[in-house]
Every structure is written in C-alpha cells, then in structure tokens.
Amino acid sequence: MRPFETILDGVGRTPLLHLGRLGSGFPAEIFAKLEFLNPMGSVKDRIAKYMIEKAEREGRLKPGDTVVDNSSGNTALGLAMVCALKGYGVKMVVRDCLSPEKIKFLKALGVELVFVDHTLPPESPDSYNNITPRIARETPGGFYLDQHNNRDNNECHYRTTGPEIWEQMEGRIDFFLAGVGTGGTLCGAAKFLKEKNPGIRVVGIDPEGSIFFDYFHTRRLVRPKPYLLEGLGDEFLIGCVDFGLMDDMIRVSDREAFAMTRRLVRTEGVLAGGSSGAAAWAALSLAETLDRPARIVTIFPDSAGRYLSTIFNDDWLREKNIIP
Ligand SMILES: Cc1ncc(COP(=O)(O)O)c(C=O)c1O
C-alpha cells in the first residue's frame, strides 16, 4: 500500500470478516463489513467525503461555508475530518441523549454542537428534524447537507460499499442485511448488488420504536416510541429510504441489540457498536431459519469505543431496565 496523501485516502476499502464462531452450527455463513475501521471509526466517513467533494465539484459548497446537518454523531465525526482538511466550518444538531463519548470526540474536533431535547414530538418546530433546515438558513454561509433526504448519500454507497462487497464476496451473496438510519448504506449498496444479481434478498433492520418496520409491512405510519439504540430508525419517512429495494424488514429490540453487541466481543473478539449488534442479531436470526447453505452479508457501522458508558456499562443498562 502506497502512503496516503491525506487521511481521506483511508476512507473505504474496509475488510469483510467471516463471523465463523457466531454462525457456527448453521448451514448459512455470516460475513460483516467492518466499517468501524474507517479513519474516524464509522461507515459515515464514506458519505462525508463523497457528499462534500460532490458539492464542491458542482459549485454548491464554497470556501468559508459551514456545513450543517443533524446526526447521531458519526456523520458529524466524518464531516469534522473532511471539513478540517478542506477548511469548512461544521455545525451539527444532535439529540441531548447522544453518548458522552461521541460528544467528547466532537468537542475535541471543534464541531459546533446544537443540542435538541430528544423527548420533543416530531411535529414540534424545535424537534431534531425540523430545527436543522432552519439553523442552516440562519447560519451565514450555511450549507445544509441533508443526509436523510439527499440521495448523494445512497449514490456514495452505490459506488463504493456495494462494489466492494460484491468483489470481496466474489459475487456469491444470497442475503444483504443492514440497519436503516438514513437508509443510505442499505439502499445504495443494495441497488448495486441487485443490479449485479436480482436474486440477492435485501433485508432492512429497524429498532423497536421506529416507524420503518410497520410502514414496510403495512404501509401505515405508527406513532414512534423512544428507544436507546443509536443510529438506526426514525420518527417519519425520509427521502433516502427506498422501500422498493427491500424484500423484508426485521425488527430488533434494544435488549437484543445490546446483548449481541457484548456477545460479539466474547465470540469474535470484535468491539463493535450497538447497530452492529443489531445487524449481527438479525443475521443470526435469519441464519437460524435457513436449512440450506447461504451467504449472508451485513454491515458493522461503528465501534464499541463510542458506547463504553452505555452498552458496555452494567449500571446504565440496569438504569434503563435492559438487564435486571
Ligand atoms: C451507528 C450507526 N449505525 C448505523 C447507521 C445507519 O447508516 P445509514 O444512515 O447509512 O442508514 C448509522 C447512521 O447514522 C449509525 O450512526
């Protein structure tokens, strides 16, 4: 490998790990793409680099601008890296329940944070989703990235994550599963994989409390409920989630996701975050139903280091009634 010119050369081309221990005893095999090995530790480095460079090429982002968006922390970290190099400001709207580790990282990187009350109903003008475009308009030189609705997010994964998985699996893929936050990872990579082989079954993963699972199965919008898993699900429909690309959706509870996050350390020696636990839980649940050999690929979006005071802290789990 040649020396990188900048840290951005380290984004993408992440390893794919065969989860041989977790999936042992089943005819199906499970593989996970280790996105926490991106420079800032998450899958979101990909869209931060791709969307900013595309906006620059198209003249939508100019020197001195400030990039504004809402984020469960990882996009903010990716943007902090990209914008530090390129000289843009970063202002991020985050929920006040964000893990303390992510807040410390973001502060260390000089990101301007706007905290919103996570208990506000989605229709409130000051809710996480509603306040962000307003803040972007009110910020001098504000550039609203809009990762939830801007399909450049999906395009990034269509051009990078999807082809990488196809190549690493040598085209032998039966199922592709991923958590749906903005939907960019799942829908972008799935579009590429389905173009290569329409027989690949695509499964979205949604946390209990989010609205996507019910909408997928019934086309009805249910009232969202609070949940603890960071990075997945939403309170209303968003532009990057393309339900037409999904063959199924699986719902995962906080308890199932967190228990599996901790099991990943013991069984595979992998220190991954809660949405990786959700992905591994969903992949294993699928493997349990299959009585034939099959290859299941999923995504591990970020690492455990962001959740030491939450998912890996028994006191917190007890306080939140996750463990007795
Ligand atoms: C920890 C974590 N997992 C999964 C995702 C979901 O990725 P996507 O937004 O591409 O659906 C996110 C997105 O914010 C995340 O932060």
The ligand as a Gaussian input file, in Angstrom:
#p B3LYP/6-31G(d) Opt

LIG

0 1
 C      -24.061000       3.708000      14.485000
 C      -24.801000       3.759000      13.201000
 N      -25.222000       2.630000      12.664000
 C      -25.916000       2.610000      11.514000
 C      -26.231000       3.762000      10.835000
 C      -27.082000       3.678000       9.609000
 O      -26.490000       4.006000       8.403000
 P      -27.338000       4.714000       7.298000
 O      -27.571000       6.132000       7.754000
 O      -26.500000       4.661000       6.069000
 O      -28.654000       4.010000       7.143000
 C      -25.813000       4.966000      11.384000
 C      -26.179000       6.221000      10.742000
 O      -26.192000       7.267000      11.357000
 C      -25.069000       4.971000      12.581000
 O      -24.633000       6.122000      13.156000

